Amino acid sequence: MSGLENLWAGWRLSYVEGLSDADATGSVSGQGGLSLFESIEQAEVPDDESFIVHRGPTCFVLMNAYPYSSGHMLVLPRRAAATLEDLTQEEYGELWATVRTAVAALKAALSPQGVNVGLNLGRAAGAGIEGHVHVHVVPRWSGDTNFTTTTAGIRVLPEALGETWRRLRSVWPG
């Protein structure tokens, strides 16, 4: 048992169901009507400055500018799609094949003790950037979150983003 108890509050359902879509959404946009991620991918900036690890026909891989740990990558379609259901079969297939490659690259470059792979679909699920679905691929090590994170609200990252990008890029196939 985890020591966590359930508190059943059936009265909350009417509140939750009463929230409008406007209450539950929010988005970060890029330039010229593009999503933030489309703006990054289409900018005429070298990959080592934009921290794009890989570009495929329909998907790309970007280092997270606000990582949970060193090596935190985002795998996403080049085209903004709000949900998995909005992806074409080609995009969906490439997305998950690229996630698999990203996990392999993390293992080869950084030797993590574990890897988290996940999506936050919608603001209520924790999505910080809606309107452009993306998969988080996060390397993990025992003790990678410690007292500093919980007491000071600071995350200690042992390597600069550019150095991690170089290490991942050097092992990425192709």
C-alpha positions in Angstrom: 0.0 0.0 0.0 1.3 3.4 -0.9 -0.2 5.2 2.1 -2.3 7.3 -0.2 -6.0 7.4 0.6 -8.9 8.1 -1.8 -11.3 10.9 -1.0 -14.6 10.4 -2.9 -16.2 13.7 -3.8 -19.1 13.0 -6.1 -20.3 16.6 -5.8 -17.1 17.7 -7.8 -18.4 16.0 -11.0 -20.9 18.8 -11.7 -18.1 21.4 -11.4 -15.7 19.4 -13.7 -18.4 18.8 -16.3 -19.4 22.5 -16.2 -16.0 23.7 -17.3 -16.0 25.1 -20.8 -13.3 24.2 -23.4 -12.1 27.8 -23.1 -11.4 27.1 -19.4 -9.4 24.0 -20.2 -7.3 25.2 -23.1 -4.4 27.5 -23.7 -1.7 27.5 -26.3 1.8 28.9 -27.0 2.1 30.1 -30.5 5.0 30.8 -32.8 5.3 33.3 -35.5 3.1 33.9 -38.5 0.3 31.7 -37.3 2.6 28.7 -36.9 2.8 26.7 -33.7 5.8 27.2 -31.6 7.3 23.9 -32.7 6.6 24.6 -36.4 8.3 28.0 -36.0 11.4 26.3 -34.5 11.5 23.5 -37.2 11.0 25.9 -40.1 13.4 28.7 -38.9 16.5 29.1 -40.9 18.7 28.3 -37.8 21.3 25.6 -37.8 20.3 22.4 -36.0 23.1 22.8 -33.4 21.6 26.2 -32.4 17.9 25.2 -32.5 18.8 21.8 -30.9 17.0 19.8 -33.5 18.5 16.3 -33.2 16.8 14.7 -36.2 14.6 15.7 -39.1 12.5 13.0 -40.8 10.0 13.2 -43.7 7.0 13.9 -41.3 8.5 14.1 -37.8 11.5 15.7 -36.0 13.3 15.5 -32.7 14.0 18.5 -30.6 15.9 18.9 -27.3 13.6 20.2 -24.6 14.6 23.8 -23.6 13.3 23.2 -20.1 14.3 19.6 -19.5 13.4 17.3 -16.6 16.9 15.8 -17.0 19.8 16.1 -19.4 18.9 14.5 -22.7 15.1 15.2 -22.5 13.9 15.1 -26.1 10.6 15.9 -27.8 9.5 13.8 -30.8 6.8 15.5 -32.8 5.2 15.8 -36.2 6.5 18.6 -38.5 2.9 19.6 -39.0 0.9 20.9 -36.1 -1.7 18.4 -35.0 -3.5 18.8 -31.7 -4.2 15.1 -31.1 -3.0 11.7 -32.0 -6.2 11.2 -34.0 -5.3 14.2 -36.1 -2.1 12.5 -37.4 -2.0 10.8 -40.7 -1.1 7.1 -40.7 2.3 8.1 -42.1 2.9 10.7 -39.4 1.7 8.3 -36.6 4.0 5.5 -37.8 7.0 7.7 -38.1 6.3 9.3 -34.8 6.5 6.0 -32.9 9.4 4.7 -35.0 11.3 7.9 -34.1 10.4 7.5 -30.4 12.0 4.0 -30.5 15.1 5.5 -32.2 15.3 8.3 -29.6 15.2 5.8 -26.8 18.1 3.8 -28.4 20.1 7.0 -28.9 19.6 8.0 -25.3 20.8 4.6 -24.2 23.9 4.7 -26.5 24.9 8.3 -25.7 24.0 8.8 -22.0 23.6 5.3 -20.5 20.5 6.1 -18.4 19.2 3.7 -15.8 15.7 4.1 -17.2 13.7 6.1 -19.7 10.2 7.8 -19.4 8.2 8.0 -22.6 4.9 9.9 -22.4 2.4 12.4 -23.8 0.3 15.1 -22.0 -2.8 15.3 -24.1 -4.7 18.4 -23.1 -4.2 21.0 -20.4 -5.9 18.9 -17.8 -3.4 16.2 -18.5 -0.5 18.6 -18.0 0.2 19.8 -21.5 2.1 23.1 -21.5 1.9 23.5 -25.3 -1.3 22.4 -26.8 -2.2 22.3 -30.5 1.0 20.4 -31.5 1.1 16.9 -30.0 4.6 15.7 -28.9 6.1 12.8 -27.1 8.5 13.3 -24.2 11.5 11.0 -24.1 13.2 11.5 -20.8 16.4 9.6 -19.6 16.4 8.8 -15.9 18.9 7.9 -13.3 18.4 6.9 -9.7 18.6 10.1 -7.6 18.2 12.5 -10.6 15.7 14.4 -8.5 16.8 15.2 -5.0 16.3 17.6 -2.1 17.2 20.6 -4.3 14.2 20.0 -6.6 11.8 19.5 -3.7 13.0 22.2 -1.3 14.4 24.9 -3.6 12.4 24.4 -6.7 15.6 24.0 -8.7 16.6 21.2 -11.1 20.3 20.5 -11.3 21.3 19.5 -14.9 24.9 18.3 -15.0 25.5 19.0 -18.7 24.9 22.0 -21.1 22.2 21.5 -23.7 24.6 21.9 -26.6 26.9 19.2 -25.3 24.0 16.8 -24.8 22.8 17.6 -28.3 26.3 16.7 -29.7 26.4 13.4 -27.8 22.9 12.4 -29.1 23.5 13.6 -32.6 26.7 11.6 -32.8 24.9 8.3 -32.2 21.7 9.0 -34.1 21.4 6.6 -37.1 21.6 8.0 -40.6 
